[in-house]
Amino acid sequence: MRVAIIQSNYIPWKGYFDIIRDVDTFVFLDDVQYTVRDWRSRNRIKTKDGLKWLSVPVGADTRRLIHEVAITDHRWQAEHWTLIEQSYAKTPFFNQYRELFEEFYRGRVWTNLSEMNQYLTRRVARECLGLTTRFRDSREFQVEGRKLDRLLDLIVQTGATSYLSGPSARDYIDAQRFAELGIELAYKDYSGYPEYPQLYPPFEHAVSVLDLLFNVGPDAPDFLWGWRKEPAQ
């Protein structure tokens, strides 16, 4: 069984869903320290005036775990939706997904960052991309140790035989530790994604998955994994 373990992100970019698709179980790692100016609470969209950050106002206190981050100022929800609507209303598939995202921004008040991020990621994965990956939360497990020891304990508890890591983790992962546990280690390659019809050139890959969905709709999987010669194993 292949597993990936990553912190929850706000309206993640397309690569986040690509790695979800590559595994049997995806674990949200939200019982680790919250980091400011990171993907946990912000992401980018394309606008007529260029790239625009959408940031959830949660403060700069790093003495919190991600699942402890509260959202107390809710004005951002209407502001984000208005900017998204203004920027993507003319895309071919905006209306197809409008109900899902308008309900997310206008249909309820979000008070917890982790809960909000996980909710939207699950819905996009299931309803927009047709993924059947099992989702879990790291808080379901009784994990011990720190850093790599903690990660390995979590991987073992999931029952994984294979672990798919993000490429940046090469800096701290010890492959020998995985081999000793009989766990296959692989790194996700985010290179090679084809461009798609996108408003407001030049083309930019590093934006929220909203951009892909609104521009190409049901063809989104073709630009995520369908273009590869070999399917993910």
Phi and psi in degrees as a GROMACS rama.xvg file:
@    title "Ramachandran Plot"
@    xaxis  label "Phi"
@    yaxis  label "Psi"
@TYPE xy
-95.7362  136.081  ARG-2
-129.501  145.314  VAL-3
-126.333  146.364  ALA-4
-134.743  114.431  ILE-5
-144.145  148.624  ILE-6
-63.3399  149.217  GLN-7
-69.2512  146.736  SER-8
-123.743  156.315  ASN-9
-83.6049  126.235  TYR-10
30.6883  69.5741  ILE-11
-58.2562  162.988  PRO-12
-76.8074  170.509  TRP-13
-61.2363  -34.7566  LYS-14
-61.4715  -29.1873  GLY-15
-60.9133  -40.1977  TYR-16
-78.3087  -25.1445  PHE-17
-65.3632  -42.6742  ASP-18
-71.0745  -32.1719  ILE-19
-60.5335  -42.6994  ILE-20
-64.6519  -29.4114  ARG-21
-77.3849  -9.2894  ASP-22
-121.624  163.735  VAL-23
-83.228  -36.7714  ASP-24
-132.198  132.562  THR-25
-116.512  125.132  PHE-26
-109.422  124.733  VAL-27
-77.071  120.411  PHE-28
-95.2054  77.158  LEU-29
-107.661  11.5185  ASP-30
-106.614  37.3616  ASP-31
-121.608  171.018  VAL-32
-61.232  137.284  GLN-33
-74.6692  136.157  TYR-34
-116.38  137.12  THR-35
-82.5622  161.211  VAL-36
49.6794  45.991  ARG-37
-132.319  177.941  ASP-38
-71.1593  -11.0855  TRP-39
-57.4374  -38.94  ARG-40
-124.81  12.2093  SER-41
-156.559  158.378  ARG-42
-159.506  177.386  ASN-43
-119.636  149.443  ARG-44
-129  165  ILE-45
-90.8585  135.02  LYS-46
-131.802  170.802  THR-47
-63.795  -19.297  LYS-48
-101.718  14.3711  ASP-49
104.517  -167.991  GLY-50
-67.4776  139.876  LEU-51
-132.412  129.358  LYS-52
-78.3329  135.032  TRP-53
-109.954  113.282  LEU-54
-118.47  131.891  SER-55
-85.2361  123.772  VAL-56
-76.0951  99.8034  PRO-57
-123.612  5.59459  VAL-58
84.5914  172.679  GLY-59
-108.809  12.3998  ALA-60
-71.2194  116.954  ASP-61
-95.0661  4.50932  THR-62
-88.1017  41.3327  ARG-63
-138.45  150.161  ARG-64
-83.6953  159.274  LEU-65
-56.8121  -42.7591  ILE-66
-71.5468  -8.57662  HIS-67
-94.2787  -4.42952  GLU-68
-75.3288  114.857  VAL-69
-92.3833  151.885  ALA-70
-113.12  114.962  ILE-71
-111.164  -25.2182  THR-72
-101.367  116.065  ASP-73
-105.425  6.49854  HIS-74
-64.6638  -26.766  ARG-75
-59.9274  -29.5944  TRP-76
-60.905  -49.3695  GLN-77
-66.9708  -36.6557  ALA-78
-66.1953  -43.6571  GLU-79
-64.3612  -43.6806  HIS-80
-64.0672  -41.0348  TRP-81
-60.3808  -43.736  THR-82
-68.0456  -40.0598  LEU-83
-62.185  -45.1311  ILE-84
-63.2979  -44.6138  GLU-85
-63.5527  -35.7845  GLN-86
-82.3254  -28.0561  SER-87
-120.847  2.67851  TYR-88
-58.485  -27.6373  ALA-89
-92.6804  1.90626  LYS-90
-75.347  156.464  THR-91
-61.7884  -29.2429  PRO-92
-120.512  17.0469  PHE-93
-58.9597  -46.3261  PHE-94
-66.7498  -26.4424  ASN-95
-66.0398  -34.5924  GLN-96
-107.099  1.72181  TYR-97
-57.6991  -45.1805  ARG-98
-60.4273  -42.0678  GLU-99
-61.0743  -50.0914  LEU-100
-78.7312  -31.8128  PHE-101
-66.6855  -37.3232  GLU-102
-64.0608  -39.7352  GLU-103
-61.4654  -44.505  PHE-104
-86.1065  -32.1862  TYR-105
-114.585  -14.4132  ARG-106
-87.5839  -14.3347  GLY-107
-155.288  161.999  ARG-108
-102.365  123.826  VAL-109
-91.7312  132.718  TRP-110
-119.683  -7.0259  THR-111
-137.459  127.469  ASN-112
-64.3974  -46.6416  LEU-113
-62.0775  -47.0256  SER-114
-58.9694  -43.0708  GLU-115
-64.9373  -49.1159  MET-116
-60.9381  -45.0928  ASN-117
-65.7923  -39.502  GLN-118
-58.4572  -50.9481  TYR-119
-69.8421  -38.2778  LEU-120
-60.287  -44.3403  THR-121
-62.0935  -42.7165  ARG-122
-67.4972  -43.0607  ARG-123
-63.2972  -44.3281  VAL-124
-59.7756  -46.4761  ALA-125
-76.4891  -54.0565  ARG-126
-86.1363  -27.441  GLU-127
-101.746  -31.3395  CYS-128
-115.522  -4.47766  LEU-129
68.3161  26.812  GLY-130
-82.682  146.015  LEU-131
-115.514  9.9661  THR-132
-55.6896  141.566  THR-133
-80.3625  131.918  ARG-134
-102.078  138.158  PHE-135
-138.816  167.691  ARG-136
-118.357  137.173  ASP-137
-59.328  -22.7615  SER-138
-71.4585  -10.0156  ARG-139
-71.2483  -17.3222  GLU-140
-109.28  152.448  PHE-141
-96.9676  88.1678  GLN-142
-98.2069  141.277  VAL-143
-120.648  162.892  GLU-144
91.7294  -177.376  GLY-145
-129.296  151.834  ARG-146
51.3855  -120.45  LYS-147
-65.068  -36.5668  LEU-148
-60.2315  -41.224  ASP-149
-66.7474  -42.5464  ARG-150
-62.3157  -45.2242  LEU-151
-63.4449  -40.4231  LEU-152
-60.6142  -42.7198  ASP-153
-64.8124  -43.724  LEU-154
-60.1044  -45.6542  ILE-155
-60.4939  -42.5469  VAL-156
-66.5277  -25.15  GLN-157
-74.9611  -13.9367  THR-158
83.3939  18.0147  GLY-159
-69.0174  143.129  ALA-160
-106.562  -12.0314  THR-161
-144.694  139.201  SER-162
-123.025  127.444  TYR-163
-105.677  117.29  LEU-164
-106.25  154.252  SER-165
-67.6404  152.528  GLY-166
-63.4899  -29.8825  PRO-167
-69.1656  -17.1674  SER-168
-74.8752  -7.35475  ALA-169
-56.1065  -25.6469  ARG-170
-67.579  -25.0429  ASP-171
-127.319  -8.64714  TYR-172
-81.449  134.406  ILE-173
-102.621  104.932  ASP-174
-60.0381  -30.5075  ALA-175
-62.9291  -35.6698  GLN-176
-61.9657  -38.6269  ARG-177
-67.964  -42.3665  PHE-178
-61.4712  -39.3883  ALA-179
-63.1501  -29.1952  GLU-180
-91.3697  -0.9098  LEU-181
72.9993  26.7467  GLY-182
-107.658  122.009  ILE-183
-68.4882  134.497  GLU-184
-114.252  130.396  LEU-185
-138.16  156.158  ALA-186
-116.202  136.415  TYR-187
-70.7823  136.113  LYS-188
-107.168  113.572  ASP-189
-93.1382  5.48939  TYR-190
-81.4221  159.049  SER-191
90.0972  0.171901  GLY-192
-58.3387  131.789  TYR-193
-73.9856  151.734  PRO-194
-73.5512  157.377  GLU-195
-133.597  166.415  TYR-196
-59.9732  117.32  PRO-197
-132.97  134.089  GLN-198
-67.6402  156.026  LEU-199
59.0488  70.4057  TYR-200
-62.8391  160.97  PRO-201
-78.7725  162.926  PRO-202
-66.0418  143.816  PHE-203
-137.317  123.135  GLU-204
-79.1621  -36.3335  HIS-205
-83.7095  65.1174  ALA-206
-133.571  168.925  VAL-207
-57.4164  151.998  SER-208
-59.2125  -19.2127  VAL-209
-53.4626  -39.2418  LEU-210
-61.5233  -45.8571  ASP-211
-63.639  -47.1176  LEU-212
-62.4799  -47.4595  LEU-213
-67.9259  -29.3244  PHE-214
-86.6209  -35.1887  ASN-215
-123.162  -8.30825  VAL-216
59.7048  -130.305  GLY-217
-61.1949  -15.6711  PRO-218
-82.6442  1.64073  ASP-219
-53.0777  -43.3531  ALA-220
-58.577  -29.2998  PRO-221
-63.6567  -31.7138  ASP-222
-91.3501  -6.3033  PHE-223
-98.6959  -53.7115  LEU-224
-135.423  -18.0413  TRP-225
-66.289  -20.7092  GLY-226
-77.8631  -16.634  TRP-227
-72.0607  145.267  ARG-228
-69.1398  -35.4941  LYS-229
-118.769  131.849  GLU-230
-66.4926  155.522  PRO-231
-63.1528  142.04  ALA-232
